[in-house]
Amino acid sequence: MTHLGRLLRLFVVLLVLFIACGDWFATEDPCDDVNCSDSNPCTDDRCTHDCSSATCHHDPVDNGTNCTLRGVSGVCMNGVCDLCFGVICEDDGNECISDICNAYTGKCGVPADDGTVCEYKGLFPGFCASGFCAKSLCDDGVCDDSNECTDDACDPIARRCNYIPVEDGTLCDLGDFSGVCLSGVCQPEPECEFAEDCEDQNDCTQDLCVDGWCELVPLAEGMPCDDGTGVCETGTCVYQ
């Protein structure tokens, strides 16, 4: 090939690049400064670009992949961390708690709608309030719903019990461990408020606070750690 032919070929290649990318000598990768993490352990987050703009993709990982959400272990199903996968709920005898798995906590028990009719202690007509059967009438002046997250009071005129949720954040007892009251229900105490609360001193994890629970997401394989003296492998700094 003649010198003129080589120059012509180079010109054609550069022209194609210019038409595709709008730049003769594009050297920067638009994805370099883009963080595509969606904090979802069940998606594979990646970035693609068309020379000038970057696009994030969040592809579901394989169904059955283990995941953790709000400190609870689950299984990825169709791009969502299913905390109820494999959980079997038995009848707990409480007609104000549906015996199904709570997708938010991964535990059995979903409170029935407030106002649902129930039988208080098998003796009196009642209604469901925050997952407990509360007595409808208070002829005897007693309105204890056995829920420490509500203030119980009898309206002497209407002869009706009122169950008012205590202030959110009030400490309560969950049996094996302590909890906090949220909207009149005793819930596990959140682990964090900010991402800084989840710092695990591990260079190979991204420390996140999601809905009050710490999520430690492993960084991509091969990322440098410990000032470049090691590389990340499955969330651990390995020295070579």
Secondary structure as GFF3:
##gff-version 3
##sequence-region A 1 240
A	DSSP	alpha_helix	3	21	.	.	.	ID=ss1
A	DSSP	beta_strand	43	49	.	.	.	ID=ss2
A	DSSP	beta_strand	54	60	.	.	.	ID=ss3
A	DSSP	beta_strand	66	69	.	.	.	ID=ss4
A	DSSP	beta_strand	72	77	.	.	.	ID=ss5
A	DSSP	beta_strand	80	82	.	.	.	ID=ss6
A	DSSP	beta_strand	97	101	.	.	.	ID=ss7
A	DSSP	beta_strand	108	111	.	.	.	ID=ss8
A	DSSP	beta_strand	117	120	.	.	.	ID=ss9
A	DSSP	beta_strand	124	129	.	.	.	ID=ss10
A	DSSP	beta_strand	132	135	.	.	.	ID=ss11
A	DSSP	beta_strand	150	155	.	.	.	ID=ss12
A	DSSP	beta_strand	160	165	.	.	.	ID=ss13
A	DSSP	beta_strand	171	173	.	.	.	ID=ss14
A	DSSP	beta_strand	178	182	.	.	.	ID=ss15
A	DSSP	beta_strand	185	188	.	.	.	ID=ss16
A	DSSP	three_ten_helix	195	198	.	.	.	ID=ss17
A	DSSP	beta_strand	205	210	.	.	.	ID=ss18
A	DSSP	beta_strand	213	218	.	.	.	ID=ss19
A	DSSP	beta_strand	224	225	.	.	.	ID=ss20
A	DSSP	beta_strand	230	233	.	.	.	ID=ss21
A	DSSP	beta_strand	236	238	.	.	.	ID=ss22
###
